[in-house]
């Protein structure tokens, strides 16, 4: 038989495991988030090396401890206005299919801990990209925070075979 202290510890452990944690951030003045486990690090913005003929949403590349990683402008990727990068912005470093990628955001807001049952489905809209890019919506502090489907937003191009 468990003591009350053990039962309380077990209950709090169960409640904690029932919650998912997300890091919320701002892109084009809008709230988005990623699962905390998807984020490798958050860095201050620093200038990137531009790549010729890169898509408009690829700002260039950055050296991250010896690894050259692409930096995407999430705002442009989402079809919103392009971000005017400044030292106030942040780069969220994530891993997509095992490759590090940087995502430019205006700012990081907070860590949101939420029960997965409280995540709303993305409402059906007449846009395949919206349905693919946003995997759910969290209502948090009177704000609608969109959960990004990282694998859909950033695709790793297949290697070209010559």
C-alpha positions in Angstrom: 0.0 0.0 0.0 1.3 3.5 -0.9 1.6 6.3 1.5 -0.1 9.6 0.6 3.3 11.2 -0.2 4.1 8.4 -2.6 0.6 8.6 -4.2 1.0 12.4 -4.6 4.4 11.9 -6.2 3.0 9.3 -8.6 0.1 11.5 -9.5 2.3 14.5 -10.2 4.6 12.4 -12.3 1.7 11.0 -14.3 0.3 14.6 -14.8 3.7 15.8 -15.9 4.1 13.1 -18.5 0.6 13.8 -19.9 1.8 17.3 -20.8 3.7 18.3 -24.0 6.1 21.2 -24.0 6.3 23.7 -26.9 8.5 26.7 -27.4 6.5 29.6 -28.8 7.9 32.3 -31.0 6.8 35.1 -33.2 6.9 35.2 -37.0 5.4 38.2 -38.9 3.7 39.2 -35.7 1.9 35.9 -35.3 2.4 33.1 -32.7 3.8 29.8 -33.7 5.5 26.9 -31.8 7.5 23.8 -32.1 7.8 20.8 -29.7 10.7 21.5 -27.3 12.3 18.3 -28.3 12.7 19.5 -31.9 14.8 22.5 -31.0 18.6 22.0 -30.7 19.4 25.6 -29.7 18.3 29.2 -30.1 20.9 31.8 -31.2 21.0 35.5 -31.8 20.8 36.6 -35.4 24.1 37.1 -37.2 24.7 37.8 -40.9 24.6 34.9 -43.3 26.4 34.1 -46.5 24.0 34.5 -49.4 23.7 31.6 -51.9 23.1 32.5 -55.5 19.8 31.4 -57.0 18.5 30.3 -53.6 14.7 30.5 -53.1 13.4 33.7 -51.6 12.8 32.0 -48.2 16.4 30.7 -47.9 18.4 33.6 -46.5 21.8 31.9 -46.9 24.0 29.8 -44.8 25.6 30.2 -41.3 28.6 28.5 -39.7 27.4 26.6 -36.6 30.5 25.2 -34.8 32.1 24.1 -38.1 28.9 22.9 -39.8 27.4 25.0 -42.6 23.6 25.2 -42.1 20.9 26.8 -44.3 18.8 29.6 -42.7 15.2 29.8 -43.7 13.0 32.9 -43.2 9.8 31.3 -41.7 7.8 34.4 -42.6 8.6 34.1 -46.3 8.2 30.3 -46.1 4.6 30.8 -44.8 3.8 33.2 -47.6 3.8 36.3 -45.3 6.0 39.3 -45.6 9.8 38.7 -45.7 11.5 39.4 -42.3 13.9 42.3 -42.2 16.6 40.5 -40.3 18.2 42.4 -37.4 20.1 41.8 -34.2 16.8 41.6 -32.4 15.8 38.4 -34.3 16.7 34.9 -33.3 17.7 31.7 -35.2 16.0 28.6 -34.0 18.2 25.6 -34.8 16.3 22.4 -35.4 17.1 19.1 -37.0 15.2 18.0 -40.1 15.8 14.4 -41.2 19.1 14.5 -39.2 20.3 17.7 -40.8 20.7 21.0 -38.8 18.6 23.9 -40.2 18.2 27.4 -38.9 14.8 29.2 -38.8 14.6 32.9 -38.6 12.0 34.2 -36.1 11.3 37.7 -34.7 11.6 36.5 -31.1 11.1 33.5 -28.8 8.3 34.0 -26.3 7.9 31.2 -23.8 7.7 27.5 -23.1 4.1 26.3 -23.1 3.2 23.1 -21.2 -0.2 21.7 -22.4 -2.2 18.5 -22.3 -2.2 17.0 -25.8 -6.0 16.7 -25.6 -6.2 20.5 -25.5 -4.6 20.8 -29.0 -7.2 21.7 -31.6 -7.1 20.3 -35.1 -6.3 22.7 -37.9 -9.6 23.8 -39.4 -10.1 22.7 -43.0 -9.2 25.5 -45.3 -8.8 25.7 -49.1 -5.0 25.5 -48.9 -2.9 22.3 -49.0 0.1 24.1 -47.5 -1.9 25.4 -44.6 -3.1 21.9 -43.8 0.3 20.4 -44.2 2.3 23.1 -42.4 0.1 23.5 -39.3 -0.5 20.3 -37.4 -2.6 21.9 -34.7 -3.6 25.0 -32.7 -3.2 25.8 -29.0 -5.4 28.3 -27.4 -3.0 29.9 -24.8 -3.5 33.2 -22.9 -6.1 34.4 -25.3 -3.8 33.8 -28.2 -4.0 31.1 -30.9 -0.6 29.5 -31.3 0.0 27.4 -34.4 2.0 24.2 -34.1 4.4 23.8 -37.0 4.8 20.5 -38.8 8.5 20.9 -39.3 8.9 18.0 -41.7 6.3 19.6 -44.1 7.7 23.1 -43.8 11.3 22.3 -44.4 11.9 19.5 -46.9 15.4 18.2 -47.5 16.0 18.0 -51.3 16.9 14.7 -52.7 20.5 14.5 -53.9 20.9 15.0 -57.6 22.3 11.9 -59.3 24.3 12.8 -62.4 
